[in-house]
């Protein structure tokens, strides 16, 4: 089953079609800015009953260097079957479109990135025939963006930085920077960035930190995740309100029983009863109030 993290790692390139052109300069092989970028179908299935799908497929058309295809794969862990699949993708696309074909693999840990970036030959050592060596993006070569101005200048790149560094110690600072950069950005621009970031963090602890940032720093947005957080907050608030109401009723009942039985309740004991929010403990005190001979007995008797 494809995870939301997997989707965010490659779909960010569909969201911002010129992201790879900017990214290539950071990777050491600057491509000219494309005149046009087209999202192509990702289904590489042939008539034979073998289904092959690349994660994202872009066609980049440049005024100077012509056109090329860019296949983008999100890779979460080592998979010995992948190099053969990647070789198939690139060979098939080259054959189908008759265009130079490049492969970009997006990773979230250095071990997977190092594995994905090695050259794999399909033939024997003395006859390599077909070699697959993807360009890899991961925590080893993506910048750690902690300057809000830098993040605001390229929100898609800052999002990719957050996704690829999701497991790094610096992730909280990266996410705080991104949330700061999004403040004041039009909602239609901020919403997909908020969602891609949440998806890309997966089930890591940083996802909860991002949710809190969205709830506090970006509370004026109405994205799916911000609405989800607000709904949870409202539900929690209602639950806490109900619990607080029950606690207040319990405290009033205890004091009423003690008063009816003529048992004095000093100020400190009254405060202890009225400020208690442990419903289980209040239930014990309610039962004890009917039998104790002094208010101290409520607090010192063994559990019923």
Secondary structure, 3 states (H helix, E strand, C coil): CCCHHHHHHHHHHHHCCCHHHHHHHHHCCCCCCCCEEEECCCECCCCCCCCCECCEEEEEEECCCEEEEEEEEECCCCCCCHHHHHHHHHHHHHHHHCCEEEEEEECCCHHHHHHHCCCEECCCCCCCCCEECCEEECCCCCCCCCCHHHHHHCHHHHHHHHHHCCCCCCHHHHHHHHHHHHCCCCHHHHHHHHHHHHHHHCCCHHHHHHHHHHHHCCCCCCCHHHHHHHHHHHHHHHHHHHHHHHHHHHHHHHHHHHHHCCCCCCHHHHHHHHCCCCHHHHHHHHHHHCCCCCCHHHHHCCCC
